[in-house]
Amino acid sequence: MKYKRILLKLSGEALMGNKSYGIEPETLSVYCQQIKQVVESNVQVAIVIGGGNIFRGLQGAAEGFDRVQGDYMGMLATVINSMALQAELEKQGVPTKLLSGLNIDPIAESTSGRKAVDNLNGGKVVIISGGTGNPFFTTDSASALRAVEIHADVLLKGTRVDGVYTADPEKDPTAVKFDRLTFDEAYSKQLKIMDMTAFTLCRENNMPILVFDMNTKGNLFKVVSGENIGTVVSN
C-alpha cells in the first residue's frame, strides 16, 4: 500500500445519501465497508467527519443564531455523525476509538495526538469528533490539524467529485480536472479545495491533500493503494 497512515475527511452531507437531512443507513454502511477494506490491508485510519447533514454553524449564524453558539452546535453534530460511524464500523467488526475536540465524557475521550497515535498503533480506527473544539474553525481545519498531529502520510478528502477542477464540474461542462497541483498553484488559481486555514496548515507542515470521489465504491482502496485517481495537492 502506498500510504500506511491516513486521515480521511468526510462531509456530513455525504451521509444523507438520497435523503434531505440526517443519516441514510445504506450510505453509512457502504462507507464503512470501504473503510474496513482499507483497515484489513494494514493501513492505519483516522477519520474526521463534518456535521452539515444535521447542523452547520455558519448557516445557523445566517438564521439568527449567535455564531459561537452555532459553531458549538455544529461541533455536536459532528459528534452524532462520528457516533454513527463508530456504531456501524463496530457492527462490521472493525475496532474503533472515538475521541473528541470537545470534553464530552462519557461519550468520547478528549483527543490528543499521542492518544490518537497510540490507538492507531493498537489497530483501531480513530474517529476524531468535535472539530478543533473551538468556534470559528471548520471541520476542514480540524482535519488538517488532526492529520498533522498524528503524522499522517496524507489527508484524504472524500467528496462526491472525482478531484479538483478548473471550475465546478456539476455546473460547468467545460471544467478540466487536475491530476496534481502545488499548494501555490491552487492558491493562485483560487481553487476552493479546503478553507484557507486548513490549506495553510497543510502547506506549512508539508501535508499532502488528495481529493477523490468517495461515493464510488472501491475508490478509497484504490487511492490508498496508489492508483492515479483524484487530485493530489502538495508542496
C-alpha positions as CSV (number, residue, x, y, z in Angstrom):
1,M,0.0,0.0,0.0
2,K,1.3,3.5,-0.8
3,Y,0.0,5.0,2.4
4,K,0.4,3.4,5.9
5,R,-1.4,6.0,7.9
6,I,-4.2,8.2,6.6
7,L,-6.6,10.9,7.8
8,L,-9.9,10.6,6.0
9,K,-12.0,13.7,5.9
10,L,-15.7,13.1,5.1
11,S,-18.5,15.6,4.7
12,G,-21.6,15.2,6.9
13,E,-23.8,15.8,3.8
14,A,-22.4,12.6,2.2
15,L,-24.2,10.5,4.9
16,M,-27.5,11.9,3.7
17,G,-27.5,9.7,0.6
18,N,-30.7,10.5,-1.1
19,K,-32.3,12.0,2.0
20,S,-32.6,15.7,2.5
21,Y,-31.5,15.5,6.2
22,G,-29.8,13.2,8.7
23,I,-28.2,9.8,8.0
24,E,-29.1,7.2,5.4
25,P,-28.2,3.8,6.8
26,E,-27.3,2.3,3.5
27,T,-24.8,5.1,2.6
28,L,-23.3,4.8,6.1
29,S,-22.9,1.0,5.6
30,V,-21.2,1.4,2.2
31,Y,-18.7,4.0,3.6
32,C,-17.8,1.7,6.4
33,Q,-17.3,-1.3,4.1
34,Q,-14.8,0.8,2.2
35,I,-13.0,1.8,5.4
36,K,-13.0,-1.8,6.6
37,Q,-11.3,-3.0,3.3
38,V,-8.5,-0.5,3.9
39,V,-8.1,-1.4,7.5
40,E,-7.8,-5.1,6.6
41,S,-4.9,-4.1,4.4
42,N,-3.0,-3.0,7.5
43,V,-3.5,0.7,6.9
44,Q,-4.0,2.9,9.9
45,V,-7.1,5.1,9.5
46,A,-8.2,8.2,11.4
47,I,-11.4,9.9,10.4
48,V,-12.8,13.4,10.8
49,I,-16.4,13.9,9.6
50,G,-18.4,17.1,9.3
51,G,-21.9,17.8,10.6
52,G,-23.6,19.6,7.7
53,N,-26.3,16.9,7.4
54,I,-27.5,17.9,10.9
55,F,-26.4,21.5,11.6
56,R,-23.9,23.9,10.2
57,G,-22.6,26.8,12.3
58,L,-22.4,29.4,9.5
59,Q,-25.9,28.5,8.4
60,G,-27.2,28.9,11.9
61,A,-25.5,32.3,12.2
62,A,-27.2,33.4,9.0
63,E,-30.6,32.4,10.5
64,G,-30.0,34.5,13.6
65,F,-28.0,32.2,16.0
66,D,-25.0,33.6,17.8
67,R,-22.0,32.5,15.7
68,V,-20.2,31.0,18.7
69,Q,-23.3,29.1,19.9
70,G,-24.0,28.0,16.3
71,D,-20.4,26.7,15.9
72,Y,-20.7,24.6,19.1
73,M,-24.0,23.2,17.8
74,G,-22.2,22.2,14.6
75,M,-19.4,20.5,16.6
76,L,-22.0,18.5,18.4
77,A,-23.5,17.5,15.1
78,T,-20.1,16.0,14.1
79,V,-20.2,14.0,17.3
80,I,-23.5,12.5,16.3
81,N,-22.1,11.5,12.9
82,S,-18.9,10.2,14.5
83,M,-21.0,8.0,16.8
84,A,-23.0,6.7,13.9
85,L,-19.7,5.8,12.1
86,Q,-18.4,4.1,15.2
87,A,-21.6,2.1,15.7
88,E,-21.5,0.9,12.0
89,L,-17.8,0.1,12.0
90,E,-18.1,-1.9,15.2
91,K,-21.1,-3.7,13.7
92,Q,-18.9,-4.7,10.8
93,G,-16.2,-6.0,13.2
94,V,-13.8,-3.1,13.0
95,P,-12.4,-1.9,16.4
96,T,-12.7,1.8,16.9
97,K,-11.8,4.6,19.3
98,L,-14.0,7.8,19.5
99,L,-12.1,10.9,20.5
100,S,-13.3,14.5,20.6
101,G,-12.1,18.0,20.5
102,L,-14.9,18.8,23.0
103,N,-14.9,17.4,26.5
104,I,-18.0,15.2,26.4
105,D,-17.5,12.2,28.7
106,P,-18.8,9.6,28.8
107,I,-19.4,9.6,25.0
108,A,-15.8,10.2,23.9
109,E,-12.4,10.9,25.5
110,S,-10.8,14.3,24.8
111,T,-8.3,14.0,21.9
112,S,-4.6,14.4,21.7
113,G,-2.1,13.5,19.1
114,R,-0.4,10.9,21.3
115,K,-3.7,9.3,22.3
116,A,-4.8,9.0,18.7
117,V,-1.4,7.5,17.6
118,D,-1.5,5.0,20.5
119,N,-4.9,3.8,19.4
120,L,-3.9,3.7,15.7
121,N,-0.8,1.6,16.6
122,G,-3.2,-0.6,18.7
123,G,-5.1,-1.5,15.5
124,K,-8.1,0.7,16.0
125,V,-9.8,3.2,13.6
126,V,-9.7,6.5,15.4
127,I,-12.7,8.8,14.8
128,I,-12.0,12.4,16.0
129,S,-15.2,14.3,16.5
130,G,-16.0,17.8,17.8
131,G,-13.9,19.8,15.3
132,T,-11.0,21.6,16.9
133,G,-13.1,22.2,20.0
134,N,-13.1,26.0,19.2
135,P,-15.6,28.2,17.4
136,F,-14.7,29.9,14.0
137,F,-12.9,26.8,12.8
138,T,-14.4,24.4,10.3
139,T,-14.0,20.6,10.1
140,D,-11.6,21.2,7.2
141,S,-9.4,22.9,9.7
142,A,-9.9,20.2,12.2
143,S,-9.0,17.5,9.7
144,A,-5.8,19.4,8.7
145,L,-4.9,19.8,12.4
146,R,-5.5,16.1,13.2
147,A,-3.6,14.9,10.1
148,V,-0.6,16.9,11.2
149,E,-1.0,15.8,14.9
150,I,-1.0,12.1,14.0
151,H,1.8,12.4,11.4
152,A,-0.4,11.0,8.7
153,D,1.1,10.3,5.3
154,V,-1.7,12.1,3.5
155,L,-5.0,13.9,4.2
156,L,-7.7,12.2,2.0
157,K,-10.7,14.4,1.3
158,G,-13.5,12.2,0.2
159,T,-16.1,14.1,-1.8
160,R,-18.8,13.4,-4.5
161,V,-16.5,14.8,-7.2
162,D,-13.5,12.8,-8.6
163,G,-10.9,15.5,-8.0
164,V,-10.1,19.3,-8.3
165,Y,-11.3,21.1,-11.5
166,T,-10.8,24.5,-13.0
167,A,-14.5,25.1,-12.2
168,D,-17.4,23.3,-10.6
169,P,-17.9,20.3,-13.0
170,E,-21.5,19.9,-11.8
171,K,-22.2,23.4,-13.2
172,D,-19.6,23.9,-15.9
173,P,-19.3,21.0,-18.5
174,T,-16.0,22.6,-19.8
175,A,-14.3,22.3,-16.4
176,V,-10.9,20.5,-16.6
177,K,-9.6,18.1,-13.9
178,F,-6.1,18.5,-12.4
179,D,-4.1,15.3,-11.6
180,R,-1.6,17.2,-9.5
181,L,-1.2,20.7,-8.1
182,T,1.2,22.5,-5.8
183,F,-0.3,24.5,-2.9
184,D,0.9,27.7,-4.6
185,E,-0.8,26.8,-7.9
186,A,-4.0,26.0,-6.1
187,Y,-3.8,29.3,-4.2
188,S,-3.0,31.4,-7.2
189,K,-5.9,29.8,-9.2
190,Q,-8.2,30.4,-6.2
191,L,-9.4,26.8,-6.3
192,K,-11.7,26.0,-3.4
193,I,-10.2,22.8,-2.1
194,M,-10.4,23.4,1.6
195,D,-10.8,26.6,3.6
196,M,-7.7,28.8,3.9
197,T,-6.8,27.9,7.5
198,A,-6.8,24.2,6.7
199,F,-4.9,24.8,3.4
200,T,-2.2,26.9,5.0
201,L,-1.8,24.4,7.9
202,C,-1.2,21.6,5.3
203,R,1.2,23.6,3.2
204,E,3.3,24.8,6.2
205,N,3.5,21.2,7.6
206,N,4.1,19.5,4.2
207,M,0.9,17.5,4.5
208,P,-0.3,16.5,1.0
209,I,-4.1,16.6,0.3
210,L,-5.7,14.1,-2.0
211,V,-9.2,14.9,-3.2
212,F,-11.2,11.9,-4.6
213,D,-14.7,10.6,-5.2
214,M,-15.6,8.6,-2.1
215,N,-19.1,7.8,-3.4
216,T,-17.7,5.3,-6.0
217,K,-17.3,2.0,-4.2
218,G,-13.7,0.8,-4.0
219,N,-12.2,4.2,-4.6
220,L,-10.8,4.5,-1.1
221,F,-8.8,1.3,-1.5
222,K,-7.6,2.4,-4.9
223,V,-6.4,5.7,-3.5
224,V,-4.6,4.2,-0.6
225,S,-3.0,1.6,-3.0
226,G,-1.5,4.4,-5.0
227,E,-3.8,4.3,-8.1
228,N,-3.8,7.5,-10.0
229,I,-7.3,8.8,-9.3
230,G,-8.3,12.1,-7.8
231,T,-6.1,15.2,-7.4
232,V,-3.0,15.5,-5.3
233,V,-2.1,18.9,-3.8
234,S,1.4,19.1,-2.3
235,N,4.5,21.3,-2.0
